[in-house]
Amino acid sequence: MIILRQKNNSRTFDPLPNPFSIPIEWIGKYDKITIRVDYTKRYFKEIQLFGEVERKLIKSYIKDLKAGYYYIDGPSGGVTHYLSKKSKPDQFHRMTKDINISDRFDYLVYPPELNEKDREVIIPIKIQSLKDHNIAGQGLYSDTEEN
């Protein structure tokens, strides 16, 4: 007798990190908070490899990041994941959003910076890569392996 078992395709993800906080001693030293999104050279190479529909989705993810949706899913969707083992929690949080079944929108969130001259807190975010489950300089990762 052959018994067929249903494969468990459920994935477990790291809990989202506590967002970097603005130090209390900065109170009164800033009037605005700005989210600054930067891009790697790899991003500019990889964006060209996508079709129109996926490019539009990627651009909407960037718009969501700039609107403050960097730790949670934004209006454009995209399941947000935290890769704890590919992060340095005191230096950066590595986050991803799904582009399609195999490609991930991979970005780093850094601690806030204070620009006292302009009375501004800057939240730096750097988009790393778009193709595959790829960590620039570290190779591929997988949703099924421990990240």
N, C-alpha and C positions, 0 to 999 in steps of 0.2 A: 504494500500500500504506500503510495506517495502522498506525503502531506506537504502542501504548499503553504509557506508562511509569508505573510505580508511583510515586506521590507519596511523598516522604520526610517522614513526620510526626514523626520523632524530634526531640526538643527537647534542647538542651544547657542546662545550668544552671551557674551560678557555683559553684565549689567552696565548701563551707561555710567560714566564717571561723574563725580561731582564737578560742576563747572568751575573753572578758575575764577576766583573771586577778586574783586577790586579791593585792595588793602584799605582798611578803615582810615589809615593816616592820610589817604589821598582826599578825604572828604574836604570840600572847600577849595580844592586845587584844580577842579575841572568843572566845565559847564556842559560838556557833551561827550558822548561815547560814539566812536566810529569803528565800524568793522572794516578792516583793510584786507582785501583778498589779493594775494599774489599767486603767480603761476610759475611752475618749473618749465624748462625748455622741453622736457618730456611731454608735458600737457599740450604744448603747441604742435608737437609732432603727432601725438596720438589723436587729437581732435579731428585731424584731417582724414583719419581712417574710418570715421563713422558716417553714416548716411544722414540725410536731412532730419529724420524723425528723432534719431538718437542725439544729434547735435542740439536740437531744440530742447530736448529733455535736460541735457547737460547745462545749457544756458539757463534753464529754469532753476536748476539746482544752485547755480551761482547766485541767481537773484534771491533765492531762499536764504542762502548763507548770509548775504548782505543785509537781509531783513531780520537776521538773528536766529535762524533755524539751523544752527550748526550742531546742536546736541540732540535735536529731535526732528522728526519728519516734518517737512514744511508743506505748504499748500500744493506744491508740485508732486508730492508723494515721495517715493524713494525710501525704502526701509533703511533707517539709520542704524549702523552698527559701530560698536567701540571695539577696537582690537587691543586689548590690554597688554598682551605679550609683545606687541609691536610698538608699544607706547613707552614713554618715560614719564610717568604721571606727574612728576614735579617740573618737567621741561616741556612736554607736549602730549596731546591726546591724538592718537591716530583714529580717524573716523572714516567710514565708507558708506556709500549709498548704492543701491543696485541700479545699474544702467539697463542691463538685460541679464539673461541667464548666466552669462560667463564674464561680463565686464563690470568693473566697479569704479565708481567715482571716489577716489582716495584722497583725503586731505588731512592736514595737521592743524590742530587748534593750539595756539600758544598762550601763555599767560599774558594778561593785559600789560600795556606799557603806558606810562604817563608822559605826555608832552606838556610840560608846565608852561612853556612859551605860548602855546595855542590853547591852553586850558582844556586839554582833550585827553581822554583815555582811548587808547587804540587797542582793539582786539585783533591780533594778527592771525590770519588763516592762510595756509599755503596749499594750493591744489597740487598734488604730487603726480598722479597718474590716472589713466582711464581704462587702459586695456588689461584684460585678464584680472586675475586675483594677484596683483603684482605690487610688491613693495620695492620702490626704486632703490637699487643697490643691495637689496636683501633677497631677491628672487621671488618666487611665487609662494603664495599661501593658499590655503584651501578652507572653505567653510566647514569641511568635515574633519579637518585636523584641529588639534588644539592650537589656537592662535596665540 
